[in-house]
Amino acid sequence: MSATAAPAKPSPAVIDSVKGFVADHGGAATAVLQPIGRAGVRITLVGKDGILGDRVVDDLATAKALIVDGLSETEHWDRELTSVVTPAPGHWAKMAGWVARQKRFPSARNEE
């Protein structure tokens, strides 16, 4: 075993999907790199048009290697970036999953 790790290289499928996202959403995007523990690093993509996308990779080195032409990198959400975000129609329902399809909800526990 060597003491140095091999350089991080994202899979061609991930690279193609990020390039496709950038091309489909105005030719420019910002990638917010967010470590999520053992699962790796979540890369949230914010297109020039404000549409969101995301990918998860194994580590921060791989995430940084994924920065392609037209993609800028940040490690935090700021006012300027969040003001651009415009979720696609249906995004909230997709993220809520089964909860979004409920017709009846239980009463809140702190209400009488």
CORURBEL-V577346 format. One record per helix or strand of 3 or more residues. SS is the DSSP state (2 for helix, 1 for strand). FROM is the first residue (numbers start at 1). TO is the last residue. If there is no record, write none. Layout:
BEGIN
ss=SS from=FROM to=TO
ss=SS from=FROM to=TO
END
This chain:
BEGIN
ss=2 from=12 to=24
ss=1 from=29 to=35
ss=2 from=37 to=39
ss=1 from=41 to=47
ss=1 from=52 to=57
ss=2 from=60 to=65
ss=1 from=71 to=74
ss=2 from=79 to=84
ss=2 from=91 to=101
END
